[in-house]
Amino acid sequence: MNFALKFSAAVLLGVFAVAVAMIAGALSSQVKNSGIEYSATRENPHEEGGSARICGGFDFSGTIADGYLVQHGGAKVKVRIPADYLLFPETADAFSKDGDGGANFNFHRDTLEPYPRGEMQGKIVAGREEWVSFLVTNFIEINDLARVTTNILSGRKATSGEPSFAEQAVSEGLFQVQLPVRLQPDWQKQTLFFGRDGSSITDVISCTVPQPRRYPHCEQITRAAGYDVKIGYPLDQLKNWKLMKGNIQSLLNCMTN
């Protein structure tokens, strides 16, 4: 099976299902390790904050685990991981060179403080998500990912080479793909956005649609600090897509430098 077809199944899961699975604590060992970014980058990030060891707004004063994360292309990079930011802090000592190089992180979207998974209970279904989650992994090239995602959400075969759809500007650098209307249940419907830097696609963002008793979520796939990351957040935070990406980049730079 080629990578495009493998990826199609992952896209259709949606960010809401992933979030609920995290609350249930039923993630597999691979998903237990995932990742996100900020706007400022520092040459010597650990010099900020003195004894408090604040780096780019993130707290590195707790337990630090030495390990490896995988960057785009598959190369493993030595990092120092602040365990409190892991979705499963108890796995901090498992990031050895023999691991898959993936990691799952979360933090408070306003304060950038760690957000313990125990405090997530009930907040997703109540529409009170205060955190940002992100997964560090290794994806295909962003242009290929954009094409595969477009094909899946438009009802085409994942490997289709048919022409792309028109895009409409939403805000600076963010464009909504004008997907065809499909007859499907509301819970399956998604909107698609591309983040662009000039003509280049930098981000692929898919969001579920609002519906009664269900709170819509977005899944943003991008590259930050050399890592491929998948970011999850509520739809009402889409307007802050650049800020959240920047926050994640800051955290990853702090871990890598």
N, C-alpha and C positions, 0 to 999 in steps of 0.2 A: 504494500500500500504506500502511495507516495505521500509526501509531507503535507501537501495541500488537503488531501482527504482526511488525514489524521487531524489536522488543525480544524476542519469543519465541525467535527464533533465537539471540540473544546469550546468553539465560539457559541454554539447553540445552547450550552449549559446556562449562560447568562450569569451576571454578577450577583443577582439575588439568590440564586440557588447556592452559590459559593458562600455567600455570607451566612445563610441559614445553616449550612453544613459546618461552618466554623463555630457557630454558637452551640450546635449539638455536640461538638467535640468529636465528630466522626470522620475527620480528615485522615487521609493516608499519611504515612511517614514522609512521603515526598512533599505533600502539600503542607505539612507542618512547618516547612521552612520556606517563607516568602518575603516582598519588599516595597520605597517612595522618595521625593526631593524638595529643594528650596531655591531662593533667588540668588544668594550670594555664595561665592566660592573663595576659599582662603588658601594661600600658599602654605601656611603652617597652622592648620585649623585647631590643633590642640593647645595653642598658646592662648586662646581666648578664654576668659573666665577664671584664670588662675586655678586655685585649689578646687573650685567647683567643676572644672573641666567641662565647660560648655563649648560646644563646637557648632557653629552655624545655627544656634538656637536649640540644639539637641543636647541632652544631658548624658555625658560619658563618665559620670562619677560612680556609677554602680559596677556590677560585675562585667568585666570585659573578657570575651572569649576569642582566642586566636583561632583562625580557620581560613577557609577558602570560599570564594564565591566565583561563579562562572560569568565571564563577560561575553559580549556578542562575538560569535564565532567559535565559542567553546573553550577559550583559554581560561584557566583558573588563576585567580589573583589572591594573594595573601591579604587578609583583612583582619581588623580588630572589631569585633561585633559587640555592641552594648546589649547585653542579654535582655534587659528590661523591654527593649523595643521589639523583640521577637514575639510572634503570636503565641509560641510555645517556649517560654524562657528555659524550661527544664531541658530543652534539647540543645542548649547553647554549646555544650561540649562535644556535639556530634558533627561539627562542621570540619571534619578532617579532610585531607587531600583525597581520600578515597570516596567521599560523598559525591552527590550529583551536582553540587555547586549551586543549588537553588535555596532560597530562603524567603520566609513570609514574615513581614513586619506590619506593625500598626502604631499609630500615634494620634494624639489629639490634634484635630485640624487647626485649632486656634492657638493653643499654648505650645505645641510641639512636644509635649510631655508624653511619656509612655502611656498607653491605654490598655490596662489589664483586660484580658478576655472575659474575666469574671464579671466585669462591669458592663459588658455588652448585652447581657441577658435581658431579653424583653424589649430592648431599645430599637431593634430593627423593625419589628412588627408594629411598634408604636410610632415609627417615623421620627425617632429621636437619635439618629446616628450622629455622633460627635467626632468620630474618628475617620482616619484615612487608612486603608490597607493597601499593601502592594507586595507583589511577588517578583523576586529576582529570578530570572530563568534565561533560556536561550531560544530566541525565535528566529524565523526566517527573515529575510530582508523586508524592510517596512513596505516597499512598493508591492512585493509579492503578497504580503499579508493584507494590504489594502484591497488588492484585487480579489483574493480569496474571500475575504469578509463581505465585500460588495456582492460577489456572486451568490454567496449563501443567503444573505438577507434579501436579495431580490428574487430568489427562487431558482436561480440558475445552478448548474453543476459547479462544484467548487473549482474545477479546472477549466471552466469556460474561458475562451479568449474573445468573447463578444465585447463590443465597444463599451466604454465607461459611461456613466450617467452624468448629467449636468450637476453643478454644485452652486449653492446659494450662500453668499457671505452672511454669517451670523454675527461675528464680532471680529476684531483684528486678529487675523491669522487662523480663524476658525470658520469652516465651511460645512454646510449640511448637504449631504449627497441626496439628490432627488430620486429616491427609490420608487419603483412602481407600486401602486396600491395592490395589496394582495388580500384575498379572502382567507383570513385566519383569525383564531381567537385573540382577544386583546392581550392575553398573557404571553403570547408568542411574538407580538409585534415589537419591533425595535427601530429606532432611528439611528442613522449613521452620520458621523462627522469626521472630517479630516482636519488635523492641524497642519498648517503649511508655513514654510519659510520660503517666501517667493513661490516658485513653481514646485518645490520639493515637498513631498509629504513627510512630516515628522511624527505625527501622531494619528492613530486610528482609534476612534471613540464610538462605541455602540451603547445605546441607552434603551431601557425598557420604557414603555409609555405609561402615563398615569391611568389608574383604574380604581374602582371602589375597593377599599380595604387592602390595597397593595401599594407599597411605596416604591416608585421607580428608582432604578439605580443605573449607573454608568460604569463601563469598563474601558479604561484608556490604556492602550499599548503604545509604548514609546521607547526611546533610548535615552539613558541618563548616565553620565560619568562612565560611558563605555559599556554599561549594562543594559540588557533588555529588561524592561519592567512592565508589569501589568498592574494598573492602579484601579481600585474600586472605591466609589463614593456615591452618595445620593444625587439624583438628577438636579436638585436645586443648587448643587455645588459645581455644576458644569461651567458656570461663569468664571470659576476660579481654576480652570484646568491648567493654566500656565503657572500659577502660584504653587499648586500642589506638585506639579512636576518639578518646579524649582526647589521646593522643600526636600523632595526626595533626592534630587541631585546633590544637595548640600550634605545630607546624611550619608550618602554613598561616598562622596568625596572624603568626608571625615573618617569613614571606616577604612578607606583605601590608602590615604596619605600617611 
